[in-house]
Amino acid sequence: MVAPAVIETRPAPVATERLLAAATALQRTLAEARLPLNLPGVEDVRVERTRTIEQFADHVLPRLAERTAPVLVVVGGPTGAGKSTLVNSLAGRVVTTPGLLRPTTRSPVLVHHPGDRSWFRDDRILPGLRRVTRAAGDRGCVQLVASPTVPRGIAILDAPDFDSVDDDNRALAAKLIAAADLLLFVTSAARYSDRLSWQHLDLAVERGTSVAIVLNRIPAADHATVVPDLRRMAGARDVTGERVFLVEQAELDDPALLPRALVRPMRTWLDALAADSAARTAEAEQTVTGAVRRAVTVAAAVAEAAARQVDAIGELLTVADRVYAAELDALASALPELLAGLDTRTPVRSPGPDDGMDRTDLAVDLALEGLLLDHAWRAAERASAELRATAHGSALLDWSTEDLSRPGKGLGHRARTAIRGARRRTDSPEADAVGTSTLLGDALAALLTADRDRYLRPVLDRTLAPDASDQLRVAADHAARALARHETRGPIG
């Protein structure tokens, strides 16, 4: 076994500090550029945006901030590929228990050299997972196992199955793969051609993640056909031959451990990686710069999607404004005719236990409330109908938590309160100055305007900034420039 690496701490180069600052700003801007409206094609952009934000939190920013942290080797693959047994075999002892029942609910296991404990006991790496030191059936934790059989400078993480039938297991597997400095993709002779597994690998390659492939459990009879096919598939993804490891099928004395000879080439490679600081730097460098480069591309797509959202919402709100403006005019025209037949100057008495409201008071209030609700219904029905007829109107209507095709909940109650308050003021000097009709008209108009604002509320609640697209493009440009300077002036280690 190669002697443990000595990890030195050196000041971060200026170019790396700039890249960290630019990447942090890009992540923040991506998080602020929300895409709440369900426009065509937006779901794919949302997924990429979320993946990028999470990968920056779990890997890119911690790696740029801690350049000398051990290389995190994430062992991932499909169900039944033998990942846990392989992790034990690479560690040289049982550190994780293979799941005999699927799906297995447990914490991912991260095994590291005791000298590297400080890197993993806090939340600098994988900040979203709590640290535990014993096996737990909790996906929100990562179990830390310190083992002197693992060389200093690398850490090995046993991830859940790519293709688990449990949604949470699959989500955790994707999260851990995105946090990898090096993905050790494990498949078996029986499962190596599964399309879903290769989709996960393709996503890692697309992000620029450093990758090695393990073909596990190869029956002797299948070696001549399976191995060349696997090498072909690996080569198509630029995974070179020295990064493809073959593990023959064998009888096991211990189901949790492979014979040492079967994993010796892989273990020798990891030992060499641990002992070579330049090699470790290269692994981390490839993955982190690839992730930033991918994020710049994603940011461009999110910026375009955000611009479409702003434009669509602007068009949709214009429809609502136009419809409600017309209804406000109609309300203002109808009010004088209604008031002409009502005695609106009758004093309003607060009902007491033995004193009900005067019939005239009640008739006036009900007439005014009915007038408002009539126009509110017409405005809501017309606005929703016109919006449904537009390209994206249904998205806005479905986006709202309210039924915008009818007046807002509680409008009648609010109307009664506002009308009564306005009518109290009709006997005041204010009424003499501005007129009874104006006081009541303003009260009704304010209520109808507030009902119109329900179309705006989802926009305000989701904080879709009109300049989100421009901010994203600026942040992406800064990140691209910082990445270029970083790559020109030297690696992160």
N, C-alpha and C positions, 0 to 999 in steps of 0.2 A: 504494500500500500504506500502511496506517495505521502511524504511528510505533510502535515497541515500547513496551509499557506499562511504567511504573515501578512495581515491586512494593514496597510498604512493609511492614515488619514491625511489628505492633502487639501489645501484650499481649492475651492471650485474655481476653474478658469472663468474669466469675465464673460466669455462667449456662452458658457454654460449657465451662468447666473442670468444672463439676458434671455436665454432660451426658457429657463424656468419661469421668469417673470412673464414672458410672452405666452407661454403655455397656460399659466395660471389665469391670465386675462382672457385667453381664448375659451377656457373651460367655463369661466364665469359668464362670458357673453353668450355662449351656447345655452347655458342654463336659463338665462334671462330671455332668450329668443323663443318664447313658447309658441306652439302651433296648435291652438285649441280648436280651430274650425276644421271640420271633417271634409276638406276639399279632396278631389281626386288625387291619388298618389301620395297624400300627406303621411299615411301610416308608415310607409317604408322609410320616409325621411325621419319621422319621429323615432323609429327603432334605431336607426343609425346615430341619431343625436344622443339618445339615451346611452347606447353602447359607448360612444366616445366619452361622454361625461363620466361614466363609471370607470372606464379604463384609465382616464386621467387621474381619477381619485385613487384607484387601487394600485396603479403601476407607474404611470408616466411622471407625475409630480413627485411621489416618494423617491423614485429612482434618480431623478434629476437633483433632488435635494440631498440624497445620500448616495453619492457616487461609488463609495467603496463597500456598499452593502453586499452580502453574499448573493450569488446568482440564484434566483428562485427557479427551480426546475419543477414544472407542473406536469404530473403524469396523468394523462387523460385518454379516454377512449370509450368504446361502446361496452354494453353489458356483456359480461362473461369473457372479456379479453384477458383477464388475469392481472389487472393493474396493481391491486393490493399485494398480491404475491410477488410481483416484480419489485415493488417498493421495498418490501421486506428483504428481498434478495440483494438489492443494491445497497441497502443499509447494513446487511450482514447479520441481521437478527430480526425477530418479529417485533415490528413497531406499529402495525396496523392489521386489523382482522379482516380477512376477505369476507364479503357479504354473501352468505349462502342463500338468503331469501331476498328476492327482488320485489319492490324497491327497498333498499336499505336506507333507513333514516339515521344519520349519524353526523358527527362533526367531521370535516375534512382533517386529515392528519398531516402535520408539517414536521418533518424530522430534520434536525440540524446538529452540528457539532456544539458541545457545551460552550466552547469559546465564542460562538456566534449568538449566544442567547440574547444578548442586549439588543440585537437587531430586530428580534421578533416579539419580545415580551410586551412592548407597547404597540401603539397603533400606527407607527410610521409606515408599515407595510400591511396591506389588507386592512385598512382602517375601519371597515364596516363590520368586522368580525371580532367578537370577544375572545379573549385568550383563556383556555382551560388546559389543565395538565393531565386530565383523565378522559377516557372515552365517554362521550355524551351523545344522546340522541337529539341533538340540537343543531340545526343547520346554521344558526346564527353565531356559532362558535368555531374556532379553529383549535384543534388539540395540538399543543406543542410537545414534541418528544425530543429531548436532548440525548444524543448518542455519540460516543467517541468513535464509533465505527464509520461515521460519516465524515469525510474530510472537511476541514475548515475552508470556508469560501464558497460552498454551495449548500443549498437546502433543497429537500425533495418533498413535494406536496402531493398527496394522494387525493385526487378529485373524484366527485361522483360521476356516474355514467353519463355520456353524451345523450344517450337515447333512453334514459330512464322513463318509465311510465308515469313517474311523479313529476309534475310541473316544477315544483320547487327544487327538486334535485337537478333537473335540467338547467334551470336558471342559475343555480349555484355553480354548476360545472362551467357554464359560459362565463360567469364572473371570474372564476379562478383562472381559466385559460387566458382571459384578457389581462390578468395580473402577472402572467409568466414572463420571465426573462428568456426562458427556453422551454418550449413545449415538447415533451416526450410523448409522442402520439403512439399509443399502444393498440394494436388490433391483433386479431388471431387469424389463423388460416381459414377458419370457418366463417369469419365475419369481415375479412379484409375488403371485400368488394361492396359492402353496404354503403349505399349512397349518402345516407344521413351522416355517417361518421366522417366521410370525406368533405361534406359541406362544412363541418366544424373546422376541419383542418384547412380548407380553402379560405375560410374567414380569417384564421390566424395568419396564413401566408399573405393574404390581402393587406392585413394590418402591418406586415413587415416583421412579424414575430419570428425569432430564430426557432427552427424546428428540427427534430430528429424523429425517426420512425422505428418502432419495434414491431416486427412480425412475430407473434408469440404462438406457441403450441403448434408447430409445423409437423404434421405426420410425415414420416419418411416417404411414404407412397405419393404424397402430394408435392414434395419439394420441387421436382422438376417443372411443374406447371405453375404452382402458386408463386414461388419466389421470383421468377422473371416477370410475371405480371405485376407483382407488387413493386419491383424496381422500376418498371415502366411508369406506373402511376406516380411513384415518388419523383422520378425524373421530370415528369410533366409539370411538377410543382417546384422544380429547381432544388429538390432535396437530393444532394449528391450521395454517391455510394457509400462513402465513409460514415454517413449519418443514417444509414439503414442497418439495423441490427436484427439478426435472426436468432430465434430461440426455438430449438427443436423440442418436440413433444417428448416427455420422459415420465417414467414412473417416479413418484415423489415419496420419499420417506416421511416428509412433513408437508402436508398440503399447503402450508403457509410460506414455504421456502423452496426455491429452486436450487438444484445443485450448483455449486460455485462455478464450475466449468462453463455452464450455459450462459452465465451473465458476465463472465470475465472480460470479454471485449468491451462491453458497455461500461463496466466498473472501471476498467483501465482508462477509458476515454474520460469519464467523469473525474477520476483522480488527477489526470493530466490537466483537465480544465481547472480544477481547484488549485493546483500548484502553480498555474501560469496566470499572473495578474493581467497580462496583456490579452490573453485568450478570454478571460472572464470579462474584461472591458469590452472586447469585440462582441461578445454575445449580448451584453446589456445594451451596447451602443446600437447594434442593428435593430433591436426590438424597440427601443425608446424613440429613435429617430424615425423608424418606420411608422410608429404610432402617431407621432406628431405630423408627419407628412400626410398620413391618411386623414387626420383630423382637419387639416387645412382643406382637403377635398370635401369632406363632410360639411364643413362650415359653409362652403360655397353653395352646396345644395340646400342647406338650412336657410341661408340668406335669401335664396331665390324663393323658397317656400314661404318664408316670412313676408316677403314683399307681396306675394300673391294673396296671403291672408289679409294684409293691410288693405290692399286694393279691393278685395272682395267685400270685406267688412264695410269699407267706405261706401261702396256701391249699395250695399244692402241697407245701411243706415240712411242713405239718401232717400230710398223708397219709403222707409218708415217716417222720416221727417216730412216728406211731401204729403203723404196720406194724412198724417196727424195735423199738419198745418192747415190742410183743407177742412178738416173736421173742426179745428179750433175756430176757423172763420165761420163755419156753419153754426157752431154753438153760439158765437157772438151775435150772429144775425137772428137766431131763434129766441135768445133770451129776452129782448125787449117785448116781444109779442106775448111771451109767457107772463112777464111781470105786469103787463097791462091789465091782465085779468085777475091779478092777485093783490091782496092787501099785505104788502111786505113790510109795512111799518108797524104792524101789530107787535107790541112788546113780547119778548120771549121770556117765559117764566120757567125756572128750573123745576122739574117735577119733584114733588115731595111725597111722603107716604100717603097723604090724603089730598094731594093736589096734582092732578094730571095736567098735561100740556093742553093749552087752548086748541080747540079744533081748527081755528084759522091758522095757528102756528104750524100744526101738524100738516095741514093741507099744503101750505107754502113749502115746507121742508120736503115733503114727498114729491111735489111737483118739480122742484129744483133738482132733487136727487134723480128723479126719473129722467129729466132732460139730460143730465150728465151721463147717466148709464146708457141711455139710448145712443148718444154720440160715441161713447167709449166702445160699445159693442160694434157699431158701424166701422169705427176706425180700426179696431183689432181684426175684424173679419176681412176688411178690405186690404189691410197691410199684409196679413198672412197670405191671403190669396195672391196678391201681386208678388210677394216674395217667392211663393212656391213656383210661380211662373218664370222666375229668373234662374240663371245657371247654378247659383250657389245659395239661393234663399232657403232651401230645405235644410242646408247645413246649419244656418244660423238659427232657424226655428227649432231644430233638433238639439242644438247646442244648449239652448236655454233650459233651465230647470223648471220654468213656468210654461204653461200653455199660452202662447202669445196670440192665439186665435180668439181669445176671449179677454174681457177686462181682468185686471189683476185681482188676486184674492184680497178681500177686505175693502175693495173700493167703495162699496155701499156704506160701510161703517165710517170710513174716513170722510166720505162725502157728507154724511149727516153731521158729523162733528164740525167740519169746516163750514158748512152752510149755516149752522146754528151760530157759530162764532161770527160769521160775516153779517148775519142778520142782527146780531146784538149791536154791531157797529153802525147799523143804519139809523139809529137814533142819536148818534154822536155828531159832534161838529165835523168830523171827518167825512161823514155822509153828506152833510150840507155842502162841503167843499168839492168833493169828487162825484157825488151822485150815488144813489142806491144801486142803480144798474151796474155802475163800474165796480163797486165793491163786490157785489155778488158775481159779476162776470170774471173778475180777477181770481176769485176763490175757485170757481169752476174751471177756469183755464189752467190754474196751477195743478189741479187734480188731474186733468186730462194730459197735461205735459208730463207729470210724474208717471202716468201710465205708459206714455210713449217711451220714457227712459228705460223701461224694462228691456227694450231692444239693445240699449247701450250697456246695461249692467253686466252681461256676460263678458263683454270686452274689458270693462274696468276690473272685474273680479279676476280675470286671467292676466292682467297687466301686459297685454300685447302692445308693446311700444311701437309707435309709428316709425321710429328710426332704428328698429331692431335689425333690419337688413343691412343698413349702412354700418352700424356698429360691428356687426359680424364680419363684414368684408374688411373693415379696418383691422380688427383683431386677427383675422386670418392672414392678412398681408404682413402684419408685424411678426406673427409666428413663423411665416415662411422666410422672412428676412433673417430672423434670429437663428432659424435652423440652418440656413445657408452659411452664416458666419460661424456657427458652432461646428459644422462639418469641415469648414475650411481651416479653422484654427486648432482643431484637435479633438480627440474623443473625450468622453466624460470621465474616464478614469485617470 
